[in-house]
Amino acid sequence: MFIHTDDITAYIPQRAPIVMISGILEVEGPVTRTALNIAADNIFVEEGFFTAPGLMENMAQTAAARIGYISRQQNVPVPLGFIGAVKDFEIFELPPAGATVETTTVIGAEVFNATMVNAKVVYQDKVMAQCELKIFINP
């Protein structure tokens, strides 16, 4: 069950056609889970499959959704974040158009304005892609 699907752009800075999460499933401690319904006309779908740039953007937006969700709960402006580094980006399989993927991010460490995030995209209980992101928050 999604929470906050009616206006997901309230939690992330991206706008159509670059919105790569359909809704937030969970924000609990260091864990955030989102879902994405991959439409056939998604700009990152090629030959019927969601491509690597889409998977990366989906993971980054899941991390951003956590920050946006917490900021909104605290009634403070949603800050902008920037990917500073990607480590160990692995793609095991590309999900098909029409699929709903679930993405989980887990905060590894936060130092000053840098946050280390482990991210994973899953479809039908199979890991599609994973990586570690270093995200910098612009206060």
C-alpha positions in Angstrom: 0.0 0.0 0.0 1.4 3.4 -1.0 1.5 6.4 1.2 1.7 9.8 -0.5 1.1 8.9 -4.1 -1.2 11.8 -5.0 1.6 14.3 -5.3 4.9 12.5 -5.1 6.6 15.7 -6.5 6.0 17.3 -3.1 8.8 15.0 -1.8 11.3 15.1 -4.7 12.7 17.9 -6.9 12.1 16.0 -10.2 9.2 16.8 -12.5 7.6 14.8 -15.4 8.9 13.2 -17.5 11.8 12.4 -15.1 9.7 11.3 -12.1 10.9 7.7 -11.4 8.9 6.8 -8.3 5.1 6.2 -8.2 4.8 6.3 -4.4 6.4 6.0 -1.0 5.8 2.7 0.7 7.8 3.2 3.9 10.1 5.7 5.7 11.2 4.1 8.9 14.5 4.9 10.6 17.3 4.4 8.0 15.1 2.5 5.6 13.0 4.0 2.7 10.9 1.9 0.3 9.2 3.2 -2.8 7.5 1.6 -5.8 7.5 2.5 -9.5 5.0 1.4 -12.0 7.0 1.3 -15.2 4.8 2.6 -18.0 5.5 1.4 -21.5 6.0 5.1 -22.6 8.5 5.8 -19.8 11.4 7.8 -21.2 13.9 5.2 -19.9 12.1 2.2 -21.5 13.9 0.8 -24.6 12.8 -2.3 -26.5 10.3 -3.1 -23.7 12.7 -2.9 -20.8 13.6 -0.3 -18.1 17.2 0.7 -18.8 20.2 1.4 -16.5 19.7 5.2 -16.4 16.1 4.7 -15.2 17.2 2.2 -12.5 19.9 4.7 -11.3 17.4 7.6 -11.3 14.9 5.4 -9.4 17.4 4.7 -6.7 18.4 8.3 -6.4 14.8 9.5 -6.2 14.1 6.9 -3.5 16.9 8.4 -1.4 15.5 11.9 -2.2 12.0 10.9 -1.2 13.2 10.0 2.3 14.6 13.5 2.8 11.5 15.1 1.3 9.2 13.0 3.5 11.0 13.8 6.7 11.3 17.5 5.8 7.5 17.7 5.1 6.8 16.0 8.4 8.9 18.6 10.2 7.3 21.5 8.1 10.6 22.6 6.7 11.5 23.2 3.1 12.6 20.1 1.2 16.3 20.5 0.5 18.0 19.7 -2.8 20.4 16.8 -2.9 23.1 15.9 -5.4 24.8 12.5 -6.2 28.4 12.9 -5.5 29.5 9.4 -6.3 28.2 6.0 -7.3 30.0 2.9 -6.2 29.5 -0.8 -7.2 26.6 -0.1 -9.6 25.4 -3.6 -10.6 22.6 -4.6 -13.0 21.5 -8.2 -12.8 18.4 -7.9 -15.0 16.3 -5.2 -16.6 12.7 -5.1 -15.5 10.1 -5.1 -18.2 7.7 -2.3 -19.1 4.4 -2.8 -17.2 6.3 -4.1 -14.1 6.1 -2.5 -10.6 9.5 -2.5 -9.0 10.2 -1.9 -5.3 13.2 0.1 -4.4 14.8 0.2 -0.9 17.5 2.5 0.3 19.3 2.2 3.7 21.3 5.0 5.2 24.8 3.7 5.9 26.4 6.8 7.4 25.8 10.6 7.6 28.7 12.9 7.9 28.1 16.7 7.7 26.1 17.1 4.5 27.1 13.8 3.0 25.0 10.7 3.2 26.0 7.1 2.2 23.1 5.2 0.9 22.8 1.5 -0.1 20.1 1.1 -2.8 18.5 -2.0 -4.3 15.7 -2.4 -6.9 13.6 -5.6 -6.7 11.1 -7.1 -9.1 9.2 -10.4 -8.3 11.6 -11.1 -5.4 14.7 -10.8 -7.7 17.3 -8.0 -7.3 17.4 -6.1 -10.6 20.1 -3.6 -9.6 22.0 -2.3 -6.6 24.6 0.3 -5.8 26.0 2.6 -3.1 25.3 6.3 -3.5 27.1 9.2 -1.8 24.5 12.1 -1.7 25.3 15.6 -0.7 22.5 17.8 0.7 22.4 21.5 -0.1 21.2 23.0 3.3 
